[in-house]
């Protein structure tokens, strides 16, 4: 999903989605819930460490 589509799905501007992706904007809990729903993932997926082999 591209930023524009994601923004439309949760009622947020594409530029704000970009800021979130790049760590330049803090995200409120309610926004995180809407993001998880739009992306069809669990909210906990945002916090689960990703294993990266060396």
N, C-alpha and C positions, 0 to 999 in steps of 0.2 A: 504494500500500500504506500502510495506517495504522500508527502506531507500535506498537499492540498486536499486529498481525499480524507485523510485522517482528521485534518482540521475541520472539514465540513461535517464529518461524522460526529464530532464532539462539540461543535460550535465554537471553534477557536481559529484564529488566523494562522495561515501557513507560517508566517514569520515567527509566531509564538511557538509553534511546534519545533521549528528549527532551533530556537533558543533552548528549548528543553533538551533536544537531542545533543546539543553542544555544551550542556552544563552551564549555560549562561542565564538560566531562569529557574528559580525554585518552583516546585510543583505542589499545589495544594492536594490534600488527600482526595477530595471529590474529583479533581481533574485526573488523578491517577486511576481512580475507579472507572471513570469514563474512558480513559485510554485503554485500560485492560479489556473492557467490554468491547470497544471498537476493534481491537486487535485480536479478540477471541483468545485471550490468555488469562491465566490466573493472576490476580494482583501480586501474589507472592513471587511470581516469576521475575518481577522487577527487582527483587531482593536476593534471589538465589544466586550464589556464586557460580560462575561458569568455570569449569575445569579447563585449564589450558596446559597441554603437555609442553614440556621444556624442549 
